[in-house]
Amino acid sequence: MPMEKTFDPAAIEAKWAHEWESRGLFRPHRPDATPFTIVNPPPNVTGALHIGHALDNTLQDVLVRYERLRGKDALWVVGMDHAGIATQMVVERQMEERQDKRTNYTREEFVEKVWQWKGESGGQITGQLRRLGCSMDWSREQFTMDPHFTRAVVKVFVDLHKKGLIYRDKRLVNWDPKLKTAISDLEVETHEVQGHFWHFKYPLADGVTLDDGRGFIEVATTRPETMLADMAVAVHPDDARYKSVIGKFVTLPITGRRVPIVADEHADPELGSGAVKITPGHDFNDFEVGKRAGFKPGEMLNMLDGDANVIQTADGLIPEEYLGLHRFKRDGKDGARELVVARMKEAGFLIPHIDKDGSEHDAEPRTIQTPFGDRGGVVIEPWLTDQWYVDAETLAQPPMAAVRDGRINIVPKTWEKTFFNWMENIQPWCVSRQLWWGHRIPAWYGPVKMENGEYAYAGRDKVVSEPFVGCTDNEVIEIAAAHYGCERDKIRLVDDQQDIADQMWDKRWIWLHRDPDVLDTWFSSALWPFATLGWPENTELLKRHYPNDVLISGFDILFFWDARMAMQGMEFMGDVPWKTLYLHGLVRAPDGAKMSKSKGNVVDPLGLIDKYGADALRFFMSAMESQGRDIKMDDARLAGYRNFATKLWNAARFCEANGISASTSFEAPAATLPVNRWIIGEVAATVAAMETSFAAYRFDEAANAIYSFAWDRFCDWYLELIKGAIDDETKAVAGWVLDQILVMLHPFMPFITEELWTVLGDRADYPLITAKWPAPDAARDADASADIDWLIKLVSELRTAKAELGLPPGARLTAHFPASLKDRTDKLSAQLDRLARLEAIRFDPAPAGASAQLVVEGETITVPLEGVIDIAAERDRLTKALAAAAKERDGLAGRLNNPSFVERAKPEAVEKARMDHAAKEAEADRLTAALARLG
């Protein structure tokens, strides 16, 4: 069947996506080949394909297809993350729509509902990745809650706990009062909020005064409600205003709490009064100041519950009228903040703010950088609570050493400084989450034995025994029995602490309850490079494919995922998880702005695939990816790459129409004609350029190398050069070259290349996805290359001159050549006649008068213009056009050289001015050249 006239991306994409996967071609059986392994950053089970996924997965697929073509045993591990918070939110939101809620069910019943949702609705992104053409090993798709993965997670937790690298501690966390769980820094978004800055008087105790006679210290805060849990006032040790009162006390208004004045460099003498109120239980900086001042975390005061409502502090000093109030105003009702300000004002402790016009206000207006939970959407509360932590500082040492000695190669290198800066200052990693969906922490708690022999059981928030941690119930029972000095059968495990209250009367048993929390999603995904390969079992897959070869990741998860994979991989496998870490940039809106739903500038990659085809989108992503720089969306480029696919399709149709079909030889055919020897050499040069680019992870250079060769050298020149002279040799060479193009282009544009590979030859048992990467045993033929390159330059110069002078492309002209070029022109006479449209080629001096001078490789070819065009009119037209272009160019240059414009104008306006200037500069250069041709 002849090829379809029109290239239809949608039809061939659906066809080949099914064909490849159904035939198992994403993982050809190559046990004797060199392994090549990539693990895919697992998308959330709740997720949908976004433009960042499109970039990340395109780059991975390009590498996997390239290495598969090179004969390697390429494994691309695919799977999904259970996404604890996001998934639980989705399911709870659906329940709310049915007037239902999670707490109407037991934990087990709710988790079952989540699994049901996952089976019915979760994981739509996997189908979308297939649309993009991702050649993952779908037969081994992983999920972070699969039984084998859960076993790996539990073992890692238990082993780290035994080594003291996981421990329970009381520290501040990012607490989301809506979700009622700790969240990671990654899940915190900082927004600018219009707020206030209040100034208060804190009375000095014991009759002490400052040197200036004041009996109070002035403090300022954007969170007045937290004064209910203040534990100190900090001043800089070198601040002369306060040296006399360091070590003295203030008596806090409202609570009457007596708190010390401490010296700490956190207090900046240049800011405000130089004195800072310290609330270590509700501020990350204050927590550190409090520790330096000698407060133990267990002694720090907590004034809020999990809903951010005021509760009594341990010292019992918060007045009753505050208890139960929300921290902020809510539903039209004043909160703790409003009441604190009102009472401070009533008692005369509020220092009013005086505006420039002399007007008085309770507070100074301020724009405040405020942390919000990215999913809960409410202000995050630093909250003092018991959580599980990983000793990240210890685990960070081997990965840092691996980067320093080159076992991990970070590309681009510029990210190494950022990596080391974070790793060298790393904080303990909070890994517990207060959720029901996720990997349950394998820890149990029991009672404390009293002096009278009875066992005391604690309330839910007060653990009285050290945790008993084990991989199995039997292991936990054994550890607990040893701890209590009793028989194993005396230990009873219950899932929920409330169950103990129902069983405590039965003194025959010692009851242990399981930790209610689950692990942070990033904890389990940190095991991805080895748990997906069968660990902790020493599988053949694990031995063959660990360490992985490369990880491709957005720079935004360098610390949250990449660094943690390096920590866990080196701790449990004794080797790096991957040899190369490639960090790409972000995909931005056309104006360079970050994409966000709130800005309405988010681009749907599926919509782009519908409009331009998956191949065009993939090629755009690859060609624009330049070592971690951000990519700006550009519909014009996408349309251009769709046109590139169409051009390739039409080139294949031309070949088919002229009896050119698939090659039967892996090696280059024998060639005698210069044009054929030239194009074979061009193939070899392109293969070498692409291999160099891939080795350096220059996706843009590899993409542009094959683009330039396919579009420019093959379609525009080679096919033009052979028209009308397609003999058997040329058919063989043209078919072979087209095959090499399809193979080289396949990693970037898999769908169209596979389709053309099939329609141009009968090779159903040898699909392109399993073909061999080109290895032409041919060097560039110097003589043939010199001749054809000269011809291309001459024809290009002549076509440019005609366009500049307003002559039609088909105009036949006479050209006077130097005598030294006679042999070359004789050799290429047929191509000169057809492509250069020369009416006559002469070797005598050109006649006097106006002429176009074409300089090609240092030789001047003269084309007389007398009688061909109106020289005077053309010179006048070009002069006027040049003056107009130069005027606009210089005006734009003046604007761009004005610092006021560059600094104050919108970035998109500055960028447009730069582009316009470049266009006018190029136009002026072209017109100058045209005038010069007239002599």
URPE-V950156 format. One record per run of one state. SS is the DSSP state (@ for helix, = for strand, . for the rest). FROM is the first residue (numbers start at 0). LEN is the number of residues. If there is no record, write none. Layout:
ss: <SS & SS>
from: <FROM & FROM>
len: <LEN & LEN>
//
This chain:
ss: <. & @ & . & @ & . & = & . & = & . & @ & . & = & . & = & . & @ & . & @ & . & @ & . & @ & . & @ & . & = & . & @ & . & = & . & = & . & @ & = & . & = & . & @ & . & = & . & @ & . & = & . & = & . & = & . & @ & . & @ & . & = & . & = & . & @ & . & = & . & = & . & = & . & @ & . & = & . & = & . & = & . & = & . & = & . & = & . & @ & . & = & . & @ & . & = & . & = & . & = & . & = & . & = & . & = & . & = & . & @ & . & @ & = & . & @ & . & = & . & = & . & @ & . & @ & . & @ & . & = & @ & . & = & . & = & . & @ & . & @ & . & = & . & @ & . & @ & . & @ & . & @ & . & @ & . & @ & . & @ & . & = & . & @ & . & @ & . & = & . & = & . & = & . & = & . & = & . & @ & . & @ & . & @ & .>
from: <0 & 8 & 22 & 24 & 27 & 34 & 39 & 42 & 44 & 50 & 69 & 72 & 77 & 78 & 81 & 83 & 97 & 101 & 104 & 106 & 120 & 123 & 132 & 137 & 140 & 141 & 143 & 146 & 162 & 165 & 176 & 180 & 183 & 184 & 187 & 204 & 215 & 221 & 223 & 229 & 231 & 235 & 242 & 245 & 248 & 251 & 257 & 263 & 274 & 278 & 283 & 292 & 296 & 299 & 303 & 304 & 308 & 310 & 319 & 322 & 325 & 326 & 329 & 330 & 332 & 333 & 335 & 346 & 349 & 351 & 352 & 354 & 359 & 361 & 363 & 373 & 378 & 379 & 380 & 390 & 391 & 404 & 408 & 411 & 414 & 424 & 428 & 430 & 431 & 433 & 439 & 440 & 442 & 445 & 447 & 449 & 454 & 456 & 467 & 469 & 472 & 484 & 487 & 490 & 494 & 496 & 503 & 509 & 514 & 517 & 519 & 520 & 525 & 527 & 531 & 539 & 545 & 547 & 554 & 572 & 577 & 584 & 586 & 588 & 604 & 612 & 613 & 624 & 630 & 632 & 634 & 657 & 673 & 695 & 698 & 722 & 727 & 746 & 749 & 759 & 767 & 770 & 781 & 804 & 812 & 816 & 818 & 827 & 828 & 836 & 837 & 842 & 850 & 856 & 858 & 864 & 865 & 866 & 868 & 869 & 870 & 896 & 898 & 904 & 906 & 934>
len: <8 & 14 & 2 & 3 & 7 & 5 & 3 & 2 & 6 & 19 & 3 & 5 & 1 & 3 & 2 & 14 & 4 & 3 & 2 & 14 & 3 & 9 & 5 & 3 & 1 & 2 & 3 & 16 & 3 & 11 & 4 & 3 & 1 & 3 & 17 & 11 & 6 & 2 & 6 & 2 & 4 & 7 & 3 & 3 & 3 & 6 & 6 & 11 & 4 & 5 & 9 & 4 & 3 & 4 & 1 & 4 & 2 & 9 & 3 & 3 & 1 & 3 & 1 & 2 & 1 & 2 & 11 & 3 & 2 & 1 & 2 & 5 & 2 & 2 & 10 & 5 & 1 & 1 & 10 & 1 & 13 & 4 & 3 & 3 & 10 & 4 & 2 & 1 & 2 & 6 & 1 & 2 & 3 & 2 & 2 & 5 & 2 & 11 & 2 & 3 & 12 & 3 & 3 & 4 & 2 & 7 & 6 & 5 & 3 & 2 & 1 & 5 & 2 & 4 & 8 & 6 & 2 & 7 & 18 & 5 & 7 & 2 & 2 & 16 & 8 & 1 & 11 & 6 & 2 & 2 & 23 & 16 & 22 & 3 & 24 & 5 & 19 & 3 & 10 & 8 & 3 & 11 & 23 & 8 & 4 & 2 & 9 & 1 & 8 & 1 & 5 & 8 & 6 & 2 & 6 & 1 & 1 & 2 & 1 & 1 & 26 & 2 & 6 & 2 & 28 & 1>
//
